[in-house]
Amino acid sequence: MLQHTTIPINKGWTFKQADKEDSKFLPVAQFPTNIHLDLIANKIIEDPFIGKNENDVQWIGEVPWVYKTLFKSPTLSAEERGNVKAVLAFDGLDTYATIVLNGKEILKTENMFTPERVDVTTYLKKQGDNELEITFDSAYLKGCTLVEKYPDHHWGCWNGDTSRLAVRKAQYHWGWDWGPALMTCGPWRPINLEMFSSRISDLYFITDVDESLDSAEFIAKADVEGTASEVNFVLSLAGEKIASETVKVIKGHATHTFEINTPELWYPVRYGKQPLYTITATLRHINSEIDTKSKKFGLRRAELVQRPISDQPGTSFFFRINNIPVFCGGSNWIPADNFIPRISKEKYYDWVKLVADGNQFMLRVWGGGIFEEQAFYDACDELGILVWQDFLFGCGNYPAFPEFLASVKREAEENVKLLRHHPSIVIWAGNNEDYAYREEQKLTYDPDNKDEESWLQTDFPARYIYEKILADACKELTPDTYYHFGSPWSGKNTTDPTIGDLHQWNVWHGSQEKYQNFDKLVGRFVSEFGMEAFPNIKTIESFLPLGKDDPDRFAQSSTVDFHNKADGHERRIALYLVENFRYAPDPLEQFIYSTQLMQAECLASAYRLWKRQWKGPKREYCGGALVWQINDCWPVTSWAIVDYYLRPKHAYYTVKREMAPISLGVTRKQHLIPKDKHTRAYIEKKTEIEIWGSNLTLNDMKVDVVVKAFDVITGKETFSKTVKSAFTLPENRSTEIASFAVPVRHPNSDEEGRTVVAAYLYEEGIQVARYINWPEPLKYVHLQKPKNLEVLLSRDGKEVEVSAEVPVKGVALECVDDGVVFEDNLVDVVPGEVVVIGVRGATKATEIAVRYLGMA
């Protein structure tokens, strides 16, 4: 029996425009690939990320393209030829593809996400070259045709246009409010020729970690194609075999249950290690090894806890991993490029490492993108980042004609199979905001109607996809992972803050609330919220055609505006800036700083105020917050906290501080107390500060709490007191510490508006947390320009010390060298202290610039 052999079909590929007679075949840029990468490499188009070139390449998505290559037939003996099957495996074709082998059509595809396998045994030449040709039709035009074919469906969406709803292709390719419209096509994932007599078609398992955590059951399963008779399962950890068993193949299936005592458990980052076991299955026949397949996995007990909570209506919504409740501070993830094939394994790792280093616990893979590459989930497994995985539907009313439902079913089943072994994935969700779109359009939805077939007859037929097709796929294929109908989802609607998850867009979108009021906008789990900011100046210069010398190098230029796809972004950025800061659009660098300070203050406020509601057992009023978004797919002004080139915005650092193991929160509350029932003149104004501590570690702490106050104009310390001594901060929750009037010498004066309050936590005399609270809005504060702002780089280049003689808001360290990485940034400084910031990649010669609020 021939051993299973895989031959990559990745050489010699060429491409051309299929409907153009004088078009010539040209070499591809790489493989896998897509049409834009190939056109750029052959200098047929300019980079769509530069300037307004996006407008000039729209024709690409409306014409057909053809790819072809030659590959040799493997040499086989006469005996092998009679017993061997040849299969072409297409891991991903984008999207409407017609595949021809040696002049014969072997496959048509219509789904970017579904891998395909074709038996080509009878189509391969016995020897010599085989010609493989793939023609890609326009997904955009196909979608338009389908919309016209089904006029009775209630077509509609946010972002892109309705043609996308009919096409199983990454929805962001139609353009989104943070990304360009670039309709790609091509062989975007590998193509292989497989030769085998028998093979392991799938290796998977079910794990069950006992509640005691002392033991685990591991059920290994292998599906077998062909006549091979037995499978040897080997379980190993760190290269050492733990257990093995050989079992017979029965009706194409082999399985064995392993009992693991004292398992090494996989934990989220900071809560423990991330040991990864390996299960290896070897297919045998008459003492010969025919095929081998391995997968890594982690043993963990993962639960989504939805239970009644104390003192409030509704239920909790938080994740418990290995019996540990986890406040899931994290981010939303979009595809890291419009051209997926050029994202390297290393870049995926760097992105996930940024998340882990930023004290975040979870990434939500958003439903308008792709089922990510294995390298992404491998990095999350290795680094301990939990994954919320959306199915790929977003912001619209999807159709449910029979061919569409059949395609969706295959897509779901194949991709759950591909991803279900990753311990990082702890939840699947049916869609992004499709139920919210339904609410806006007032489409039919009766949550009490359980007649599944009747859903298909309504103007919201996609309910059948989310509550039937996807639910069934998860139940059958990954029964130990929770399935959630959509995001947001709270049962009867998408806006109930006491049940399920919530997308909180009443800051920026909606009612455009002040971000200081995030405490009133809390939900049980806030899976989206955000604020825009400009990216790094070097990122802006990267998309300006003339870089630093471009005449559009100013904040309100048409090119800079073109690289912000959010509707109304000019008004909304201006609104939140003018509410909070004194600012000007010039110079550009200072304007960038202002927007990044605004974003940083906004997002930190959300994390701080919502984490305050993580109050311990049966009081998990908020179980997580996922910022929209961590990343970008091109150089752009957006909600991302790290830009396309992996350059963190300042919000990355404020989120990192808010999600630190130990943190402090301080807020000001103004109370107006009238001296009489009917008066406008005799009103006492009382402003109190409220202080709380968040201890996300698993150990109780005894801390001293010190509060100081400073005059923002003179820099004089006006108050200093230890307000709590040996105060207990219980593990894994936020605890209220103190509440008292802002320390001023003359109540009812303007002193409160010039008083900066600094709070510190000390454990055994060592400072473990600090927070500086300012009067707001900051535009009213008479900020002083420090005369002695010192920024000192240590001799070994590993630390920067920052100090000043007056309170300084938002001190930002800057370096032109991307190799210099600051471990913290955008820090507030008060007199009498030195703020130490770690730095990597610096030398004695490194020049560090500084920027702060109120700087000229």
N, C-alpha and C positions, 0 to 999 in steps of 0.2 A: 504494500500500500504506500502511495506517494506521501511524503511529509508535506504538510500544508506550507505552501510557499507564497510569499507576497512580493510582487514586483512593482515598485512605484512607476507610474506613467507620468514622469515629470520632466522629461527632456525633449528638446526639439519642437516645442510648441510655437506655433505662429498664429496670427490672427489678421482679419481684415473686415471691412464693412461689407456685409453680405449682399446689399442691394445696389452696390455701386460697381458698374462694369469695369472701370479702370482701376479699381482698388487692388492693391498688391498685398500679398501676405508679408507680414513683418514679424520680427521676433518679439516674444513677450518679455516683459520686464523681469518676471520672476514666476515661480509656480509653487503653490496656487497663486491666482492672480484675479484681477478684474479689469474691465475695459479702460477705466480712467487711468489706472497705473500704467497700462501698456501704451496708451495714447500719449501720456506725459513722457514716458521713457523714449518714445520715438519722435518727440518734439512736434507732434501733430496738434496738441493743445498746450496752452499754458497751465500752470498749476492753478486749479480752481480755488485754492485757499488764498491766493494772492489777489489783493484789490477786489475788483468786481468781476473777476474772471468766471465766477459761477454763472453769471448771466450768459456768457458766450459758449457754454458747453451744454446747454439744455437739449440741443439737437441729438446728443449722444444717446439719451434715453428713449428716443422716438424712432430709431432705426435698428435693423437687425445686425448682428455681428456673428462671425463664424470663427471658431478656433479649430486647429487641426494639428496632428502630430503623427509620426510613425513609430511603431514599436515592434520588436521582433518576437516571433512565437518561440516559446521555450522549447528546447530540444527534449523530446520524449521518446522512450522506447515504444515498440509496438504494443507491448503488454501494458505499459503505463497509459498509452493513448486510449486504450479501451476502458480504463477504470478511473480516469481522471476527469474532473469537472473543472472548467475554466469559467471564472466569474469576473466581470468588470465591476468594481465597487466604486461608486461615486459618493463621496462623503458629503458633498454639497455643491449643487448647481444653481446659479442665480439667474433666472427663475424658470422662465418658459424655454425649455431646451429640447431640441430634437437631436438625438444621438445616432450617428450612422457609422457602422463598422464595415470596412471593406465594401462600401456601396450599399449596404443593407441597413434599413432603419431598425434599431434594436430597442429604442426607448424614447418616450416623450415625458417631460416633467413639467410640473406646475407649482412646485413648492420648494422654496429656497432652503427650508429647514429640514427636509426629510431626506435622509441618505437613501440611495438606491443601489440595488444589486441586480445584475443581469447575467444570466447564463449565456455565455458566448462560445461554448464548446464547439458548436457546429459552425460558427462564423469565423473562427480563427483559421488562418492559413496553417498548413502543416509545418511549413518552414518559411523563412523570409519575413519581410515587413508587412505589418498590418497598418491600415490607415484608419485613424479614429478622428471623426469630424463632429463638432458640436455647434449647432446654430442656435443662437439666443434671440428670441423675438422680444419686442418692446413690452415690458411688463406694464408700463403706463398705458399704452394703447390697448392691451389686453384687458386691463382693468376698466377702461372707458367702455369697451364693448360689452363687458359683463354688466355694468351698471345699466346700459341701455337694454340689455336682454331681460332684466328683471325690474321693470318699471314700477311694479306694485310694492317693492320693498321701500321702506322709509329710509332712504340713503341720507346720511349726514354725519359730520365729524367735526372735532376741533383739530386744527393743524393739518397741513397737507390738503388733499382734496379727496372726494369720495371714491375715486378710482382705487385708492389704496385698500379700501375695505374689502374689495373683491379678490385681492391678490395676496397670496401667502408669501410675503416678502417683508424684510425689515421695514417697518412702517416709517421710520425716521428718514428713509431714503427719499420720501416725498417732501422733505423739509419739515422742521419743527420750530418751536419758538426759541430754540438755541442752536439750530443747525441748518446747513444749506440743503437745497433740493438737488441731489446728485443721484440720478437713477442708474445705478451700477448694473452690470451683468457679467457673467463669466464663471469659470470653474474656481469658486472661492475657497473650496476645501480640497484635500487630496483626492487623487484618482489612482486606484491600484488594480493590477491584475492578480487575481488569486488562483492558484492551482492546488487542487486537493482531491483526495478520495473521500476523506472524512474531515470534519473540522468541528471545533467548539464555536458554535454560533453566538453564544452569550454565556457569560459567567456573572453570577449575581448571588445575592444572599439576603437573609433576613436576620437581624440581630435583636436580641432582647436582653438588656442589662437589668438584672434584678434590682428592685428598689433599695435593697441593702447595699448595692454596689459591690458586693463580695463575689458575685459570679455573673456569667453571661452565657447565653445560648447563642450559638452562631450556626445558622443553617446554610451551608454552601450548596449552590445549585449550578448545574451546567446543562445547557441545551446543546444537543449534538446533531449535526447533519451528516448523514452517511452511515456506514455499517460498523464502524469501530465499536469495540465491545466493552471497554472499561475506562474509567476516569480515576486518576490519582489526585486527590486533594491534599495540598500541603499548606499548613498554616504557619506563618513565621512572623517574627518581630525582630527588628534591627539585625536582620540577616541570620538569625538563629531559628531553627525549626522548633516549633512548639508541639505540633501534632500533625499526623497525616493519616489518610485512609484511602484505600482503593475500593471503588464500588462499581457495580455493573451498570451499563447503560440499558435502560428499559424504556422502550417506545420513544427513543430520542432524548431521554432525560436521565441525569444522574444527580443524586443528592446525598448529603451526609450532614448529620448534626454533631457539632463539636460543643462540648461543655468546657468553658474556660473558667477556672478558679482564680480568684484574685487578679482580675483583668487590669491591664494598664489602660486607664480611661483617657479619652480625648476631651480636653477642656477648651473653652474660649480663652483667648489671650488674657493674661493676668490672673486667671483663676486656676491655672495648672498647665501641665505640659500637653503637647500634641503628638503623642506616640501614634504611629501609623503601622498597623499590621499589614501583612501581604497574604492574600489567598492566591495560590497557584494551582491551576488545573491542567493536568497533562493527559491528553487523550492517547490511549494505547490500543493496539490490536496485535494479538499474537506476539507479545513481547517487544513490539516495535512502538516507538513514540511517534505519533502522527501529528500532534498539534499541542501547543502550550499557550495558555493565556493567563495573565496575572492582573490583579487589581489591588490597589492599596485601599485601606479603610480604617476608620477609627471607631472604637467602641465608646458609645456615650448614650446616656438616657436623656432624650430631648422631649420636652412637653411644652405645649402652649396652654397656659392656665387661664381659663375663663370661669370665674366663680364669683359669687356675691362678695361684696366688700363692705366694710364697716362704714356706717354713717352717711353713705351716699347711694343713689340709685344705680342700677346697672350691674355690670360685671367687670372683673379685671381682664386684662389682656397683656400677659407678659410671658416670657420664655424662662423655663426652668431647665437647666442643664446639669445632669448628675446631682439632682436635688438642690441645686443652687439657683435661687431666683436671680436673674440677670437684668439690670436696667440696660436696655439695648440702645445706647447712644451710638449713632452711626450715620451712614449716608446712603443716598440713592446712586446707582451706577448706570450710566448710559454707555453705549459702545464707545471705545476710546479712540475711534477713528471712523471717518466715513468710508475708508478703504481698509476693511478688516484684514485682508491677507498680509498687510505690512506690519501688523502688530506682532512683535516678537514675544517669545516666551519670557525673555528677560524683562521686557517692558511691562507685561502683565504682573510679574513678580514685583517690580518696582512700584507699581500702582498700589498693589495690596499691602506692600511693606509700608508705604506712606500712611495707609489707613490704620494699620496696627500701631505704627509709631505715633500716630495722632490720638491715641487712647480711645479709638473707636472699636466697637464690638461687632457691628453688623453692616453688611452691604445688601441693599435691595436691588436685584437685577430687574430693571424696569421693562414693562411689557411692550414698549414700542421698538425694542432693539432686536437682539438675537439671543438664542441659547448660547451662552458664551463658550469660548474655547476651553478645552480641558485644562490648559495651562492656568487659566484664571481660577478655576475651582481647586486645582492642585495647590496653588499659592494660598488660597483661603484655608484649605485643609492644613497646610504646613504651618501657617502663621496664626491659626486660631480665630479666624474671622467667620462669624455666622453669616449664612446667606439666606435671604428671602428671595425666592425665585418666582417671578411672574411668568405665566404663559403669555404668548406674544400677541396680545390684543390691546389696543389703546385708544381711548378718547373717541369712541364712535359707536355707531349702531351697525354691527356686522350682520351680513346676510346668513341665510341657512338653507340655501338650495342644496339638493342632495349631493352633488359632486363636491361642493364646498365642505359639507359636514364630513364626508368620507375622507377628504384630504386632511382636515383638522384632526380627525381621529388618528390617522396614521402618524401625523406629525407629533401629536402628544405622546403616543405610545412609544415611538422610536426615541424621542428625546428624553423621556423619563427613564427609559432603559439605559441610555448613554450616561445619565447623570446621577442615578440613584445610589451609587456607591459612595458618594462624597459625604463625609460626616458633617461638613460645614452647612449643607442644605438642611434647614430645619422647618421650612414651610414652603408650600407651593400656593400660588394665588392665581385665580382664573383670568384676571385682566387688570389693566390700569384705567380707572375712571370711566369704564363703560356704563356702570350703573349710575354714576353721576351724570353722564350725558343723557341717559334715559330720563332721569329726574328733570333735567332742564327742558327736555323736549316733551315731557309729560307722556311718555310712551307707556303702554300697558304693562302693569306689573302687579300681580296679586300674590303676595308671599304665602297666602293660605292655600293657593291652588297648587296641588301636588300632581296634577295630571300632566306628565311631561310632554306627551304628544300635543296637547293643546297649546303649549307654549309656542310651537312652531307656527301656529295660525295667527299669532298676534303681531303687532307692529314692533315687538321687541323679541324676535325669534332667537337671538343669540343667547338668551337665558338657557336654552337647551344645551348650548356649548358649555357654559360655565357650570351649570348645576347638574348636568347629565354626563356629557362626553368626557370632560376633563376630570370631573369627580370620579367617574368610573375608572378612568385610566390610573389615577393615583391610588384608588382603593385596591385595584388589582395588582399594580406593579410596584408601588412603594407604600404598603399599608402602614408602616411605622412612621410615616411623615405626615404632618397635618396638612390638609387641603382647605383653603379659604376661598370662597366664591369669587372674590375680587378685592381690589384695593382702590379706594376705601370701601369697607363693607361693615354695616352694623345691623344687618337683618332686614328691617323694613325700609331703611333708607341709608344714605351714606354720610349723614351729618350729625348723627346722635353721638355726642361726646362721651356718653357713659357706656357704650357697647362697641366692641370691635375696634377697627383702626380708623383713623381720621386723616384727611389731607387738609391741613390748615393753611388756606391761602387768603385769609382775610387780612393778612399783611402782604402787601404788594398787589394782589388781585382783590376781588370782592369789595368789601367795605373799606379797605385800605386803612386798617387800624394802626395806631402807633405801636411800634414794637415794644415799647415799655409796658404794654398791656397784655403781653403774652400769657400772663398768669390767668387771664380771663378767657383765654382761647385754648385751654388745655383739653386733651382727649385722653382716653385710656391708653392709646398708642398712636402717636402722631407720625405717620409714615411718609408724609411730605410737608415741607414748609421751606421757605427760602427768601433770599434777598440778593439782588444783582450787585455786581461790582466789576469794574474794569480789570483786565488782566495786567500783568507786569508790562512795563514800558517796552522791554525787549520783545515781548510777544506781539504787541501792537506794531512795532517796527518790522516784525517778520512778515506781516501781511500787507504793509504799505509798499507799493511797487518800488519806491525809491528809498525805502528804509528811513534812516534818520533825516535824510534830506528831502523827504517827500513833502510837497506843499500841503497835503491833507493831514499832516502830523499835528492835529489839534482835536480837542475833545468833541467838537460838534461838526466835524467834517463829514462829508457824504460817505467817504470810505470807512471811517470809524463807525458811523451809523449803520452802514451796510453790514458790518460785522457785529450786529446785535439784532437778532431776529424776533425779539419779544415785542408784541404789539404795545404801543404806548410807552415804550421804555424811556423816552426822553422825559415825559411828564412824571413818570413814577420815580425815576432816579432823582429828578429835581425835587419832587415832593418830599421824599425822605431826607434828602440833603438839607433843604431849606427849613424843614421842621427842626433839625437837630444841630446843624453846624453853620458857622460862617465859612463860606468857601467861594472860590472863583474858578472858572473853567481854564484859566491859564495861571502858571505854566502847566502843561499837560501832566508832568510828573506829580505835582501837588494835587491836581484834580483826581488822578488815579488813586493817590493816597486817601483822599477824602472819601471816595466811593468804597474803598476797601475798609476804611475805618467804620463807615456806616454799616457795611455788611457784617463786619466783625462784631460790632456792638449789638446788632440785631440778633444774630444767631446765638451769640453768647447769652443774651437775655433769655432766649427761648430755652436753651439747654438748662440754664441755671434755674429758671422759674418752674420748668416742668420736672426737673430732677428733684426739686423741692417736694413734689407730690409723691415721691417714692418713699413711703413712710414705714415700710416694714410689713410683716405678715397681716393679711386681710385689710391692709391699707395701701395697696399698690394702686393709687389713684391715677398714676401715669407710669406705664411700664416700658416706655421707649420713645425715642425721637430720632428720626432719620432725615437729615437735611437734604433738600434738593439743591445741589447735587454735588458729588465729589469731583467729577471730571467733565471734560469737554471732548467733542469729536473733531474739532478744528479750532484754530485761533479765533477767539470771539469774546465779547463781553456777555456774560451770562450769570446764572446763579451758582456756577461752580465755585468751590473753595480752593481748587487747584486747577491751573489752566492746562491747555492742551500739551504744553511742553513740560508738564510736571513741576511747574513753578508754583509753590503755594501762595495763595493770597493770605492776607493777614487773618482772615476768619479761620483759616486752618489752625492757627495757633491759639486763638481764643477758645475754639471748640476743644482743642487739646487740653487747655487748662481746666475748662469746665468739666471734662470727663476724666480728670486725674483721679487717682485712687482716693485722695483726700482733697476736698475743696470747701471754700467758704462762699456763702451768698449774703449779700447785703442789698436791701432795697429801701427806698424812702416812700412813705405814705403820708400824704397831706390830709389833715382833717380840718374842716371848717365848722366852728362851733358858734352859732349865733347866740347872743346874750338875751335875745328876746324873740318871741315867735314871729313877729313881723318887723324885720330890720334888714337893711342892706349895709348899714354903716357900722354897726357894732358887732363885728364878727371876729372871733379869735381864730387865728391861723396857727395850727399846731402840726409840725412835721416830725414824724417819728422814723427812726431807722429800725428795721427788723433784720436780725442776724440769724442765720442757720448754718449748720454744717452738714456736708454730705460725706459719708464714710462708705465707700464702695468696696472696701476690703472685707475680709471674713473674720476680722478680729475687732472686738470692742477696743475703744481708745479712751485714755484719760488725758484731757487736754486743758491747757490754760488759754483763755480767750482774752486778748488784749485789744483795746480799741483806742485809736488816737484820732485827733482832728487837727487840721491845718488850715490856716488862712491862705486862700489861693493867691492873694495879691502879695502879701508880705512873706509868705512861707513860714510864718511863725507857728509853732506847735501850740495849740490852744486847749488841748485836752489829751490826757493819757491815763488810762485806767485798766486794770485787770478786772473785767466784768464777770468772769467765771474762773474759778480755780478747781483743778481736778474734776473737770466736767466730763461726764461720760457721753461719748459718741458711740452708740451701739452699732454693731456691724451691719453693713449692707442696707443702709437707709439714710434718709435725711432727717435731721433733728433740729427743732427750733431751739435757739440758744438764748436770745435776749431781744427785748424791744424797749426802746426808750427814746426820748426826744433828742433830736440832733443837738449835739453839745455846742451851744452858743452861749455867750455871756449876757446877751441882751435879747430876751424873747421878743417876738413881734417886730424885730428889726430886719434889716436885709442881710444879716450875718449868715443865715442859713444858705443863701444863694452864693456865698463865697467860702463855704466850709466844705472841705474835702475830708471824708471819713475813711480811715484805714483800719482794717480788722486783720488780726493775725491769730493763727493757731500754733501753740507750742506743745510739743510732747517731750517731756523730760528735758526741757530747756532748748530744744531744737525746733526751729520754725518748720512746720510741715505744710502750711497753707497761708495765703494772704489774699486779700481782695480790697481794692480801692474803689470807693463809692463817691460819685460826683453829683453835684446839683445838675438837674436836667430841666430843659434842654441845654446842651452844652453851648449853644450859640449865645446864651445869655451870660455865660460865665466870663469874667474878666481875666482870661488866661494871660499869664505873664511869659515873656520870652526869657528863659533862664540865662543868666550871665555865666554860670559855671556848670553847664551840662557836660559832664565828663563821660566819655565812652572809651574805655581803655581795654586794649587787647592784651591778654597775658603773654608772657615771654614764650610760652610753649604753643601759643596760638589756639588753645583749646577752650578759652573762656573770654567773654567780654563783660566788663564791669560797667554799670551805668549808674550815675548818681547826679543829683541836681539840688540847688538850694531853694527852689520853689516847686510846688506840685506841677508835674508835667504830664499831660494826657497823651497817650498813644505814641510812645517813643518807638520808632521803627528803624531797625538796622538794615542797611542796604549795601550790597556789594555787586560790582559788575561781573564778577567771576561766578558762573553757575556752579562751579565746584566747591564754593564756600557755602556751607549749609548751617543755618542757625537752628538750634533746638527749640528756641522760643522767640517770640517777636511781638511787636506792638504792646509793649509793657507800660504800665503807669508807674510813675516814680514820685515819691514824696521825700521831703528833706529827712536827713538822718539815717537813711538806709542806702545800701548798695545792692542793686539787682544784678545777679550773676546769670549770664546766658551762655549755655554751652555752644560751641561752634566746631564744625569739622571742615577740614580742607584748607584752613588758613595757615599762613606763615607770618613771620615777622614783617614782611613787606606788604601784607594784605592791607588795602585801604578800605575802611568801613565808613560809610556815610550815615548820616542820621536825619530823620524827619520826624516831626511831631505836630500835634494840633496847635494852630496859632502861629506856626512858623511862617515867616514872610516868604 
